[in-house]
Amino acid sequence: MAYLTVTWVEGALERYLRRRPDDTIMGKKIAFSPRHYLAALLHIYTGCFSLDRIARLAGLSEEELRFQRAQIDFMSLVDYLRTRFAEWFREHLLLRDYHPAEYGRIALEYCHLEEQVRSQVRIPLLDQLKHLCYDLEDRLSAGKGLPPYDEHLFRRLLFFFLAAEGLKPTLSSRLVNRARDLAERAYPGEFSRLELPSPEGFSERLYQYLEEVLSHGA
């Protein structure tokens, strides 16, 4: 099984390895080794991996990683990459249709991300879902449905959040349940097709997959 989040890590690392000598990050000349950059990328997983595991995946000692985490430049890079990842993840959810079972797997990955990253994904998407709910409610009262583009967005967002809340309930459940109730009126039976995977052993499977695909020789 492939992992959506690992696709981003691999792609970001590959772009970093192909960087030009004059490239910058956040307006500064790049001063990080590939291993340190990989360690920064892997901070999206601090929701499920210990620092020791992140260090091992990056080919660093835990002591070296802890030292880097005490440095402003490294943690600024971590925050920058978290934000870039969240933007990428949101874009994938907004622009692509997935099978109901795939939404379950993507939501399982999301639930294992670092809390700050989940917030950066969740808050803008929930805001969009909320506005779509207002619009759908108004249109249903007039006997209409959402325009095609908005309907696609609504379906994508609701499938994702139903899966995420089903796996790991949060305070967002009130809005998600409201959206589900509206969806049952507008698209009867559509969202009952959602399939949730078992979270048992997920962290270990993800770690083993990352071990297989990441190279420490860079």
C-alpha positions as CSV (number, residue, x, y, z in Angstrom):
1,M,0.0,0.0,0.0
2,A,1.3,3.5,-0.9
3,Y,0.9,6.4,1.5
4,L,-0.2,9.8,0.3
5,T,1.9,11.6,2.9
6,V,5.0,9.7,2.0
7,T,4.5,10.8,-1.6
8,W,5.0,14.4,-0.4
9,V,8.1,13.5,1.7
10,E,9.7,11.7,-1.2
11,G,8.9,14.5,-3.7
12,A,10.1,17.3,-1.3
13,L,13.4,15.4,-0.6
14,E,14.0,14.8,-4.3
15,R,13.5,18.5,-5.1
16,Y,15.9,19.4,-2.4
17,L,18.5,17.1,-3.7
18,R,18.2,18.7,-7.2
19,R,18.4,22.2,-5.8
20,R,20.6,24.8,-7.5
21,P,23.5,26.3,-5.6
22,D,21.8,29.7,-5.5
23,D,18.5,28.4,-4.2
24,T,17.1,29.8,-0.9
25,I,14.5,28.8,1.7
26,M,12.6,31.5,3.4
27,G,14.9,34.0,1.8
28,K,18.1,32.4,3.2
29,K,20.9,30.4,1.6
30,I,20.4,26.7,2.2
31,A,22.7,25.4,4.9
32,F,21.1,22.0,5.7
33,S,22.5,18.6,4.8
34,P,20.1,16.3,3.0
35,R,19.8,14.2,6.3
36,H,18.9,17.3,8.3
37,Y,16.4,18.4,5.7
38,L,14.8,14.9,5.7
39,A,14.6,15.1,9.5
40,A,12.7,18.4,9.2
41,L,10.4,16.9,6.6
42,L,9.6,13.9,8.9
43,H,8.4,16.2,11.6
44,I,4.9,16.0,10.1
45,Y,4.9,12.6,11.7
46,T,5.6,13.6,15.3
47,G,2.0,12.7,16.0
48,C,2.9,9.0,15.8
49,F,6.7,8.6,15.8
50,S,9.1,9.3,18.6
51,L,12.1,11.5,18.0
52,D,14.3,8.4,18.0
53,R,12.4,6.9,15.2
54,I,12.4,10.1,13.2
55,A,16.2,10.4,13.7
56,R,16.7,6.8,12.5
57,L,14.6,7.4,9.4
58,A,16.7,10.4,8.6
59,G,20.0,8.7,9.3
60,L,20.8,10.8,12.4
61,S,21.5,10.1,16.0
62,E,18.7,11.1,18.5
63,E,21.3,13.4,20.2
64,E,21.9,15.2,16.9
65,L,18.2,15.6,16.2
66,R,17.6,17.0,19.7
67,F,20.5,19.4,19.2
68,Q,19.0,20.6,15.9
69,R,15.6,21.0,17.5
70,A,17.2,23.5,19.9
71,Q,18.3,25.6,16.9
72,I,16.1,28.4,15.6
73,D,17.0,27.9,11.9
74,F,16.1,24.2,12.0
75,M,12.8,24.6,13.8
76,S,11.9,27.5,11.4
77,L,12.5,25.0,8.6
78,V,10.3,22.5,10.3
79,D,7.5,25.0,10.6
80,Y,7.9,26.1,7.0
81,L,7.7,22.5,5.8
82,R,4.7,21.7,7.9
83,T,2.9,24.7,6.3
84,R,3.9,23.6,2.8
85,F,2.8,20.1,3.5
86,A,-0.6,21.2,4.9
87,E,-1.1,23.3,1.7
88,W,-0.3,20.3,-0.5
89,F,-2.5,18.0,1.5
90,R,-5.5,20.4,1.3
91,E,-5.0,20.8,-2.4
92,H,-5.2,17.0,-3.0
93,L,-8.4,16.8,-1.0
94,L,-10.0,19.7,-2.8
95,L,-9.0,18.9,-6.4
96,R,-9.2,15.1,-6.6
97,D,-11.9,12.5,-6.3
98,Y,-11.2,9.3,-4.3
99,H,-13.0,6.1,-3.8
100,P,-14.8,6.0,-0.4
101,A,-12.3,3.4,0.9
102,E,-9.4,5.7,-0.2
103,Y,-10.9,8.5,1.9
104,G,-10.7,6.2,4.9
105,R,-7.0,5.5,4.3
106,I,-6.2,9.1,3.7
107,A,-8.0,10.1,6.9
108,L,-6.1,7.4,8.8
109,E,-2.8,9.0,7.7
110,Y,-4.2,12.5,8.6
111,C,-5.1,11.2,12.1
112,H,-1.5,10.2,12.7
113,L,0.0,13.6,11.7
114,E,1.4,16.1,14.2
115,E,-1.4,18.2,15.8
116,Q,-0.2,21.5,14.3
117,V,-0.2,20.0,10.8
118,R,-3.7,18.6,11.4
119,S,-4.9,22.0,12.4
120,Q,-3.4,23.6,9.3
121,V,-5.3,21.1,7.2
122,R,-8.5,21.0,9.2
123,I,-9.3,24.7,9.9
124,P,-9.4,26.0,6.3
125,L,-11.2,22.9,5.0
126,L,-13.8,23.0,7.8
127,D,-14.4,26.7,7.0
128,Q,-15.1,25.7,3.3
129,L,-17.4,22.9,4.4
130,K,-19.3,25.3,6.7
131,H,-20.0,27.8,3.9
132,L,-21.0,25.0,1.5
133,C,-23.4,23.8,4.2
134,Y,-25.0,27.2,4.5
135,D,-25.4,27.4,0.7
136,L,-26.8,23.8,0.4
137,E,-29.3,24.5,3.2
138,D,-30.5,27.6,1.4
139,R,-30.7,25.8,-1.9
140,L,-32.5,22.8,-0.5
141,S,-35.2,25.0,0.9
142,A,-35.7,26.3,-2.6
143,G,-35.8,22.8,-4.1
144,K,-32.4,23.1,-5.6
145,G,-28.9,21.6,-5.2
146,L,-25.4,22.9,-5.3
147,P,-23.8,23.9,-8.6
148,P,-21.6,21.0,-10.0
149,Y,-18.2,22.5,-8.8
150,D,-19.5,23.1,-5.3
151,E,-21.1,19.7,-5.2
152,H,-17.8,18.1,-5.9
153,L,-16.1,20.1,-3.2
154,F,-18.9,19.2,-0.7
155,R,-18.6,15.5,-1.5
156,R,-14.8,15.5,-1.2
157,L,-14.8,17.4,2.1
158,L,-17.6,15.4,3.7
159,F,-16.2,12.0,2.8
160,F,-12.8,13.1,4.3
161,F,-14.2,14.5,7.5
162,L,-16.7,11.7,8.0
163,A,-13.7,9.3,7.8
164,A,-11.5,11.4,10.1
165,E,-14.2,11.9,12.7
166,G,-15.1,8.2,12.5
167,L,-11.5,7.3,13.3
168,K,-10.7,10.0,15.8
169,P,-13.7,12.1,17.0
170,T,-13.0,15.8,17.7
171,L,-14.9,19.0,18.5
172,S,-15.5,19.3,14.7
173,S,-18.0,16.5,14.9
174,R,-21.0,18.9,15.3
175,L,-20.3,20.6,12.0
176,V,-19.6,17.3,10.2
177,N,-22.8,15.8,11.5
178,R,-24.7,18.8,10.3
179,A,-23.2,18.4,6.9
180,R,-24.0,14.7,6.9
181,D,-27.6,15.4,7.7
182,L,-27.8,17.9,4.8
183,A,-26.1,15.3,2.6
184,E,-28.7,12.7,3.4
185,R,-31.4,15.1,2.2
186,A,-29.6,16.1,-0.9
187,Y,-27.8,12.8,-1.8
188,P,-29.6,9.9,0.0
189,G,-27.4,7.0,0.7
190,E,-24.3,8.5,-1.0
191,F,-22.2,8.7,2.2
192,S,-23.1,5.4,3.6
193,R,-20.6,4.0,1.1
194,L,-17.7,5.2,3.3
195,E,-15.3,2.5,4.5
196,L,-13.1,3.0,7.5
197,P,-9.8,1.0,7.8
198,S,-8.6,-0.5,11.1
199,P,-6.1,1.8,12.8
200,E,-4.4,-1.2,14.5
201,G,-0.7,-1.4,13.6
202,F,-0.9,1.6,11.3
203,S,2.1,3.4,12.8
204,E,4.3,0.4,12.5
205,R,3.3,-0.2,8.9
206,L,3.9,3.4,8.0
207,Y,7.4,3.3,9.7
208,Q,8.4,0.2,7.8
209,Y,7.2,1.7,4.5
210,L,9.3,4.8,5.2
211,E,12.3,2.7,6.0
212,E,12.0,1.0,2.6
213,V,11.6,4.1,0.5
214,L,13.9,6.6,2.1
215,S,17.6,6.5,1.3
216,H,20.2,7.6,4.0
217,G,23.0,7.8,1.5
218,A,22.1,11.2,0.2
